[in-house]
């Protein structure tokens, strides 16, 4: 009789575990979930508040509550190998650049690509990095939102493996906007310049007299497909170019090293 009671209790417990409960358990780990079950039940009593309009679990909102109540471990006492995967159903080129930019803004500059492939759900990019600080999903979500991307689901498959589904349908780069008809100083570059040149017809790039610039210029469309590229082995002071039809982004660098233009370039755009 006692064994039957235990079996029934266990069965009811398993039947009562909602998808939200399972999601929370995956984020915090089984042992912490069981130890803090009473607190978790209080925090997530209003389950509907953690669902999106289409009935899916709002992973970012769940993580936000777990963080605020000290239930989510994001800091370790020694470096760990963190495995991250990002998936989108949209164009991969601009998606990759935005993920790179977002990780860099959060202080993750060095990582190793493990895989980049298309599966039935879209394009997946998987990386490894050594860190004591697990990527904060809430901050990552806010960084992506500033670039028109939204996390639709987060899965923690194992201890240090996080999988992100991301909607990048309205993604855009953080490219510098310049005023047409005005010469704009671009400043000293720490990395290649990215300029928004939508509607531009012609550009003129000037180097400082104290610098020696070897032009490396690329034009891209809105999905980061390369339209035209110029790379010179000779230095120049001024470069005048027509903008290819459909160009939205302009990338300017130096074909040898950025230190060649340490005083910065200037750009004049005509529409």
C-alpha distance (Angstrom), angle and dihedral (degrees) to the residues before:
residue distance angle dihedral
X1 . . .
X2 3.79 . .
X3 3.83 91.3 .
X4 3.80 90.4 49.7
X5 3.81 90.6 52.5
X6 3.80 91.5 51.4
X7 3.82 91.7 48.8
X8 3.80 92.2 49.2
X9 3.80 91.9 47.6
X10 3.78 90.9 50.8
X11 3.79 92.0 47.3
X12 3.80 92.6 50.8
X13 3.78 90.3 47.5
X14 3.78 91.7 53.3
X15 3.80 92.5 45.8
X16 3.79 89.8 50.1
X17 3.80 94.6 53.9
X18 3.80 105.7 108.3
X19 3.84 125.4 -155.5
X20 3.82 86.6 -105.6
X21 3.80 91.1 55.1
X22 3.79 90.8 49.8
X23 3.79 91.0 48.6
X24 3.80 91.7 51.5
X25 3.80 91.1 47.4
X26 3.82 90.8 52.3
X27 3.81 90.8 52.9
X28 3.80 99.0 46.7
X29 3.82 100.5 28.4
X30 3.80 128.8 -111.6
X31 3.81 96.9 -88.9
X32 3.81 95.1 51.0
X33 3.79 90.4 43.0
X34 3.80 91.7 56.2
X35 3.82 93.0 43.1
X36 3.82 92.7 49.9
X37 3.80 98.6 32.2
X38 3.81 95.3 121.5
X39 3.81 92.5 51.9
X40 3.80 91.6 45.0
X41 3.81 91.3 52.0
X42 3.79 89.8 53.3
X43 3.82 94.4 46.3
X44 3.80 93.1 48.4
X45 3.81 99.5 34.5
X46 3.81 90.8 118.9
X47 3.80 95.3 60.4
X48 3.81 94.4 173.5
X49 3.81 89.6 65.6
X50 3.81 89.1 66.6
X51 3.78 95.9 54.4
X52 3.79 127.6 91.0
X53 3.80 122.9 -128.2
X54 3.81 90.1 -91.3
X55 3.81 93.0 51.8
X56 3.81 97.6 -102.2
X57 3.80 121.6 134.0
X58 3.80 112.6 -96.4
X59 3.81 97.4 -131.7
X60 3.79 94.7 -175.2
X61 3.81 92.8 52.9
X62 3.81 91.1 48.3
X63 3.81 90.9 51.1
X64 3.81 91.4 47.6
X65 3.82 91.1 58.1
X66 3.80 92.4 44.7
X67 3.82 90.7 51.0
X68 3.80 94.6 49.3
X69 3.79 90.5 52.9
X70 3.81 96.7 46.1
X71 3.80 94.8 -112.0
X72 3.80 99.3 120.3
X73 3.81 120.4 74.5
X74 3.79 111.6 -143.5
X75 3.81 99.9 150.6
X76 3.82 126.6 65.0
X77 3.80 130.3 -169.5
X78 3.79 91.4 -126.2
X79 3.82 136.2 26.2
X80 3.78 115.6 -79.3
X81 3.80 132.0 -169.2
X82 3.78 104.7 -107.6
X83 3.79 118.0 -160.9
X84 3.79 116.7 -157.6
X85 3.79 129.8 -178.9
X86 3.81 126.7 -171.7
X87 3.80 124.1 -166.9
X88 3.78 131.9 -170.5
X89 3.78 134.8 172.3
X90 3.79 90.8 -151.0
X91 3.81 133.7 76.7
X92 3.82 110.6 -44.7
X93 3.82 100.1 -149.1
X94 3.78 100.5 67.1
X95 3.83 88.6 34.0
X96 3.81 92.0 59.0
X97 3.78 92.9 49.0
X98 3.81 92.3 49.0
X99 3.81 92.6 49.4
X100 3.81 89.2 48.6
X101 3.81 92.0 49.3
X102 3.80 92.3 46.6
X103 3.80 93.5 50.0
X104 3.80 90.2 47.5
X105 3.81 91.7 51.4
X106 3.81 88.2 53.6
X107 3.80 92.0 51.8
X108 3.81 100.1 -99.3
X109 3.81 103.4 126.2
X110 3.79 101.1 145.8
X111 3.78 122.4 58.0
X112 3.79 140.1 133.8
X113 3.79 123.4 -120.8
X114 3.79 109.1 -129.4
X115 3.79 98.6 177.9
X116 3.79 143.5 -7.9
X117 3.78 116.4 -172.0
X118 3.77 148.0 133.0
X119 3.78 119.7 -110.0
X120 3.79 133.6 172.8
X121 3.81 89.3 -79.3
X122 3.82 97.5 50.1
X123 3.80 137.4 -92.7
X124 3.82 117.9 -15.6
X125 3.79 126.9 -164.2
X126 3.80 116.6 -171.2
X127 3.80 125.5 -170.3
X128 3.81 140.7 176.5
X129 3.78 126.4 -145.3
X130 3.79 136.8 172.4
X131 3.78 111.5 -127.1
X132 3.78 145.9 141.2
X133 3.80 90.2 -146.7
X134 3.79 117.4 67.6
X135 3.79 112.1 -141.5
X136 3.82 105.1 -89.0
X137 3.83 104.0 -124.6
X138 3.80 93.7 -157.8
X139 3.82 94.8 52.7
X140 3.80 90.3 41.3
X141 3.81 89.6 54.2
X142 3.82 91.8 52.2
X143 3.81 91.2 47.8
X144 3.80 90.6 52.1
X145 3.80 93.2 46.3
X146 3.80 89.2 58.4
X147 3.81 86.1 61.9
X148 3.80 97.1 45.7
X149 3.83 96.8 -97.6
X150 3.80 127.1 122.6
X151 3.80 131.9 -162.8
X152 3.80 109.3 -127.5
X153 3.80 98.3 178.4
X154 3.80 141.0 3.4
X155 3.80 123.3 -158.9
X156 3.78 124.8 -171.9
X157 3.79 101.8 -160.5
X158 3.78 98.1 176.1
X159 3.78 138.6 -7.3
X160 3.80 98.7 -65.6
X161 3.82 102.8 13.4
X162 3.80 118.7 101.0
X163 3.81 123.1 179.6
X164 3.81 120.3 -162.4
X165 3.79 126.9 -163.8
X166 3.80 108.2 -158.7
X167 3.79 132.3 -172.0
X168 3.80 106.7 -143.6
X169 3.80 97.0 166.8
X170 3.82 91.4 121.3
X171 3.80 97.2 34.2
X172 3.78 120.8 146.9
X173 3.79 134.1 176.8
X174 3.78 124.5 -113.1
X175 3.80 90.9 -115.9
X176 3.78 121.0 162.7
X177 3.80 114.8 -105.3
X178 3.80 117.2 -141.5
X179 3.79 130.8 -167.8
X180 3.79 116.7 -109.4
X181 3.81 115.9 -115.8
X182 3.80 93.1 19.1
X183 3.81 128.3 101.2
X184 3.81 106.7 -124.4
X185 3.83 122.6 -160.9
X186 3.80 108.2 -136.3
X187 3.80 97.9 -161.4
X188 3.79 130.2 -138.7
X189 3.83 109.3 -34.4
X190 3.79 121.6 -129.8
X191 3.80 87.9 177.6
X192 3.83 134.0 0.4
X193 3.80 116.8 -54.7
X194 3.81 117.0 -109.6
X195 3.81 113.7 -160.2
X196 3.79 131.5 -173.9
X197 3.83 104.7 -130.5
X198 3.79 100.6 166.3
X199 3.84 109.4 153.3
X200 3.83 92.1 11.8
X201 3.81 118.0 135.8
X202 3.79 101.6 -175.8
X203 3.80 138.8 14.3
X204 3.79 134.1 -163.8
X205 3.80 119.3 -161.5
X206 3.80 120.6 -164.9
X207 3.80 129.5 -168.2
X208 3.80 124.8 -151.6
X209 3.82 116.2 -100.0
X210 3.81 90.0 -120.2
X211 3.84 92.4 55.7
X212 3.78 132.9 72.6
X213 3.81 109.3 -142.0
X214 3.81 124.2 -164.6
X215 3.82 102.1 -166.7
X216 3.79 119.6 -123.3
X217 3.81 106.8 171.8
X218 3.82 129.5 166.1
X219 3.81 131.5 -175.8
X220 3.82 119.2 -154.2
X221 3.79 135.6 -176.2
X222 3.83 123.3 -129.1
X223 3.82 91.6 -79.5
X224 3.81 93.3 48.3
X225 3.78 94.7 -105.7
X226 3.81 107.3 155.1
X227 3.80 111.4 -113.5
X228 3.79 102.2 173.0
X229 3.80 136.7 -4.8
X230 3.78 134.3 -164.8
X231 3.79 123.6 -168.9
X232 3.78 120.7 171.1
X233 3.79 132.3 -164.7
X234 3.79 89.6 -162.3
X235 3.79 126.1 72.9
X236 3.78 120.1 -118.7
X237 3.79 138.6 -175.1
X238 3.83 99.3 -152.5
X239 3.80 132.2 25.8
X240 3.81 121.9 -172.6
X241 3.80 117.3 -169.6
X242 3.79 139.7 173.2
X243 3.79 113.0 -127.5
X244 3.83 113.3 -119.1
X245 3.80 117.1 -119.0
X246 3.81 110.7 -90.2
X247 3.81 95.3 19.1
X248 3.81 114.3 148.3
X249 3.81 104.0 160.9
X250 3.79 131.7 45.9
X251 3.79 122.3 -162.6
X252 3.81 117.7 -163.6
X253 3.78 124.3 -172.5
X254 3.80 141.5 138.2
X255 3.79 119.3 -91.5
X256 3.81 91.6 -139.1
X257 3.82 108.6 29.6
X258 3.80 137.2 -33.3
X259 3.78 91.6 -119.8
X260 3.81 87.1 74.8
X261 3.82 87.5 73.8
X262 3.79 97.8 37.9
X263 3.81 90.9 140.0
X264 3.78 91.3 55.7
X265 3.78 136.0 -115.9
X266 3.79 128.5 -101.7
X267 3.79 126.0 -137.2
X268 3.81 131.9 -153.3
X269 3.82 116.9 -168.0
X270 3.79 126.5 -166.0
X271 3.80 124.1 -165.9
